[in-house]
């Protein structure tokens, strides 16, 4: 039986977004052949869409290399999201206070498919460039935020996710063993927060807790990271994690204005 066709779906618009979505931290510039391969569109279609997006101001073409890159206008899309997301607006003052108290990096992220996307980044002095960018997409299983969010879901769902969601090696010590990740997620389900070390950045300890909706579903996660050179286990467990949990509790429904 054929599925019902969505008569309101505009296929050409979807293809245009495929072009924009092809650019990421590993592919900041792309030529027509690369765009065709990444989007699975033929080269003539890629050329037309890329030219249109260039005329609209979303892409810029280097006349020497003939390669395209996103322009500053694409930031307007992120700007529109942030203004429309009430949780981000309400959480920001509390996250700034948390950053000052912990003297470390503070992030808020949401789950999108099998990845997390950072919607708030409050960096510390030791933060690298990649850790400052909102909109960055990272496999959820590689992060304390993703594991904290996943720990809220029913056990059959999280077991399947742990076995099937993608992983990426960011550092020599990134955890790629799914059995170890399962243990971490199960611990987070009991404790209410997740810990990580050396996952995305070497010598960085991360800890994250989920923000829950009134029905118990995860809305986002707040994550903090500090240097393993300056923070010992006792300090993290007795001061930093409780401070994070207090902030997250203040962001639950009923506590926000």
C-alpha positions in Angstrom: 0.0 0.0 0.0 1.4 3.4 -1.0 1.9 6.0 1.6 -0.2 9.1 1.3 1.6 11.8 -0.6 2.1 15.1 1.2 0.7 17.6 -1.3 2.1 20.5 0.7 5.7 19.2 0.6 8.0 21.3 -1.6 10.7 19.0 -2.8 12.8 21.7 -4.4 12.9 23.6 -1.0 14.0 20.4 0.7 16.9 20.0 -1.8 18.0 23.6 -1.2 18.2 22.9 2.5 20.3 19.8 1.7 22.9 22.1 0.2 23.0 24.3 3.4 23.1 21.2 5.7 26.1 19.8 3.8 28.4 22.3 5.4 29.8 21.5 8.9 33.0 21.7 11.0 34.6 19.0 8.8 33.4 20.6 5.6 33.5 24.5 5.9 34.0 24.9 2.1 32.7 22.6 -0.6 32.9 22.5 -4.4 30.1 21.3 -6.7 31.4 17.7 -7.0 31.6 17.4 -3.2 28.1 19.0 -2.7 26.7 16.6 -5.2 28.2 13.6 -3.4 27.1 14.8 0.1 23.6 15.7 -1.0 23.0 12.9 -3.5 21.8 15.4 -6.0 23.1 15.6 -9.6 25.7 18.2 -10.4 23.4 20.4 -12.5 20.8 20.6 -9.7 23.6 21.4 -7.1 24.8 24.2 -9.4 21.3 25.7 -9.7 20.6 25.5 -5.9 24.1 26.8 -5.0 23.7 29.7 -7.4 20.3 30.6 -6.0 21.6 30.4 -2.4 24.5 32.6 -3.4 22.1 35.2 -5.0 20.0 35.1 -1.7 23.1 35.8 0.3 23.4 32.4 2.2 26.4 31.2 0.3 29.6 32.8 -1.1 31.5 31.5 -4.0 35.3 31.9 -4.3 35.9 32.9 -7.8 39.3 31.4 -7.8 38.7 28.0 -6.2 35.0 27.8 -7.3 34.2 26.6 -3.8 31.2 27.7 -1.7 31.0 28.5 2.0 28.1 29.8 4.2 27.9 33.5 4.8 27.1 35.5 7.9 23.4 35.5 6.9 23.1 31.9 7.9 23.5 33.1 11.5 20.2 34.8 11.3 18.5 31.4 11.3 20.2 30.5 14.6 19.3 34.0 15.9 15.6 33.4 15.0 15.7 30.0 16.9 17.2 31.5 20.1 14.6 34.3 20.2 11.8 31.8 19.8 13.0 29.2 22.4 11.6 30.2 25.8 13.7 27.7 27.7 17.0 29.2 26.4 15.8 32.7 27.3 14.8 31.8 30.8 17.8 29.5 31.4 20.5 32.0 30.3 20.7 34.1 33.5 20.9 30.9 35.7 23.6 29.4 33.4 25.7 32.6 33.6 25.5 32.4 37.4 26.5 28.8 37.3 29.4 29.6 35.1 30.7 32.2 37.5 30.3 29.9 40.5 32.0 26.9 38.9 34.6 28.9 37.0 34.3 26.5 34.2 32.6 25.9 30.9 28.8 25.7 30.9 26.6 24.4 28.0 23.0 23.7 27.4 22.1 21.2 24.6 19.1 19.5 23.1 18.8 16.0 21.6 18.1 16.0 17.9 17.9 12.5 16.5 21.0 10.6 17.6 23.0 13.8 18.2 23.0 16.7 20.7 23.1 20.3 19.5 24.5 23.0 21.7 22.2 26.0 22.1 24.1 27.8 24.8 27.9 27.9 25.2 29.5 29.8 28.0 33.2 29.1 27.6 36.0 29.3 30.2 39.5 30.7 29.5 40.8 27.3 28.6 38.1 26.4 26.1 39.1 25.7 22.5 37.3 27.3 19.5 35.1 24.2 18.7 33.7 24.3 22.3 32.4 27.9 21.8 30.1 27.4 18.8 26.3 27.2 19.2 24.7 24.9 16.8 27.5 22.4 16.9 26.3 18.8 16.5 28.0 16.0 18.3 27.0 12.3 18.6 25.0 12.0 21.8 26.7 8.8 23.0 30.0 10.6 23.1 28.9 13.3 25.6 27.8 13.6 29.2 24.9 15.7 28.0 23.6 13.0 25.6 24.1 10.2 28.1 22.2 12.3 30.7 19.3 12.9 28.4 19.3 9.2 27.2 19.2 8.0 30.8 15.7 9.4 31.3 14.1 7.3 28.6 12.7 3.8 29.3 15.4 1.1 29.5 14.5 -0.8 26.3 14.8 2.5 24.3 18.2 3.4 25.8 19.5 -0.1 25.3 18.7 0.0 21.6 20.1 3.6 21.3 23.4 2.5 22.9 23.8 -0.3 20.5 22.8 1.5 17.3 23.5 5.3 17.6 26.8 6.5 16.0 30.0 7.1 17.8 33.0 9.3 16.8 36.6 9.3 18.1 37.4 12.8 19.2 40.5 12.0 21.4 42.7 9.0 22.0 40.6 8.3 25.1 37.1 8.8 23.7 35.0 5.9 24.9 34.1 3.7 21.9 33.1 0.6 23.9 29.3 0.4 23.9 29.2 -1.8 27.0 31.1 0.8 28.9 28.7 3.5 27.7 25.8 1.4 28.8 27.2 1.2 32.3 27.6 5.0 32.3 24.1 5.6 31.1 22.6 3.2 33.7 24.6 4.9 36.4 23.2 8.3 35.2 19.7 6.8 35.4 20.2 6.2 39.1 22.2 9.3 40.1 20.4 11.8 37.9 23.5 13.1 36.2 26.3 11.7 34.0 30.1 12.1 34.1 32.7 12.0 31.4 36.5 12.4 31.0 38.7 13.0 28.0 35.7 12.4 25.6 35.8 15.5 23.4 38.8 17.3 24.8 41.8 15.7 26.6 42.1 16.5 30.3 38.5 17.7 30.5 36.0 16.4 33.0 32.3 16.9 32.1 29.2 16.4 34.1 25.6 16.9 32.9 22.0 16.6 34.1 18.8 16.7 32.2 16.1 19.3 32.4 12.7 17.5 32.4 9.3 18.6 31.2 6.2 18.2 33.5 5.6 14.8 31.9 9.1 13.6 32.7 10.4 13.9 29.2 13.8 15.5 28.7 13.8 19.0 27.3 17.6 19.6 27.3 20.7 19.0 29.4 23.0 21.4 31.3 26.6 20.4 31.1 29.7 21.8 32.9 33.3 21.0 32.2 36.5 21.7 34.1 40.2 20.8 33.9 41.3 17.6 35.4 44.6 19.4 36.3 42.8 21.8 38.7 39.8 19.9 39.9 40.0 16.7 42.0 37.3 14.1 42.5 36.3 15.3 46.0 35.7 18.9 44.8 33.7 17.7 41.8 31.4 15.4 43.8 30.9 17.6 46.9 30.6 21.0 45.4 30.4 21.2 41.5 27.9 18.4 40.9 25.5 19.6 43.7 25.7 23.1 42.3 24.8 21.9 38.8 21.9 19.9 40.2 20.6 22.9 42.0 20.6 24.9 38.8 18.9 22.2 36.8 16.2 21.8 39.5 15.5 25.5 39.2 14.9 25.1 35.5 12.2 22.4 35.9 8.6 23.3 35.2 7.1 25.2 38.1 10.4 26.9 39.0 10.6 29.1 35.8 8.8 32.4 35.6 
